[in-house]
């Protein structure tokens, strides 16, 4: 009986010691606010092609997010007008046909959320002009956050040099969004002149 009591007492003491050691080893979870407060700004070095890819991807995502937000409203409120004006600022020149293809597609599929991926920026020479294009994939989601498919889309953009006082910078504008893919240089099979 005495041996059983000693064994039980020793087991209780050891389990308390193990639990106490585990609590000391565990570090308290760090909140997101503390992470942000203690994060250092580390500059990321990119070459110009990577920077243009990153900027283009962000601008495409912004236009698509604003478009879905605009289309989810009734298009007559002050907020909707402000959202539309914000979308227009991404384009060098916009008119009534600028967003027609984009809005028509998003409305017909009843898209509520869009994710942009696999962006590829390239140049095409036409006559004496160099045209900048972006080819990217968009994944559409419905109101239940269910994927409706991934589609390949194109946009034409331009970088406009603006020299403002001491800062030399480029402004990014879309020329065409959800435009047709650039024309191919070859003649179609079976066409003979």
Phi, psi and omega in degrees: 000317180295323179293320179295318178295317178297318179295317178296317179297315180295321178296318179295315180298315180295319179294323176295319180295318180295317179296318179296320179293320179296320180293326179290324182287330181286129176268145181294147180295143181266129181286161179298325179296318178294323177299314180295321182295325185262005180277136177267147176282111179250123180283137179258127181270128177229150171277174186297324180295318178294321179295317179295319176301313182295316180295315181298316179299317180295318181294318178299314180298319179298313181298317181291320178296316179295324180295315179294325177294316179297316183288339178283344178270187180264004173067014181238350183276168179296324178297315179298320178295322178293320178295317179297319178297323178294319177298317181300331181291344177278353184245142180294312177223128178234145175223192185294338182267353185301315185258003187302310181295317180297308182296321181298316180294315182294321179290318183294326179270354182054054182282135178248338182209146182225139176239126180263139178209172175048056180278140179226117181260133179212165180246150176224135180263126178231119188056245179251007181259145172255119183256138179259129180232154173232130175248131184211162176258140175238134175250122182266142177235144179271188184293341177265013179061031179259135182295135179254359178130164178244133184231149177266130181228165181231156173211146175252136182225170176217151174249118183256126181285124178234123178254106180249111182050245183267343182275123173260118183215165177249140173257137183263128177223145171273142173262314177224139180236134187058039180283167175294152178298153179302145182294143179277154183279344186267161178273143181295151180294135178092353179266117181231136177236000000 
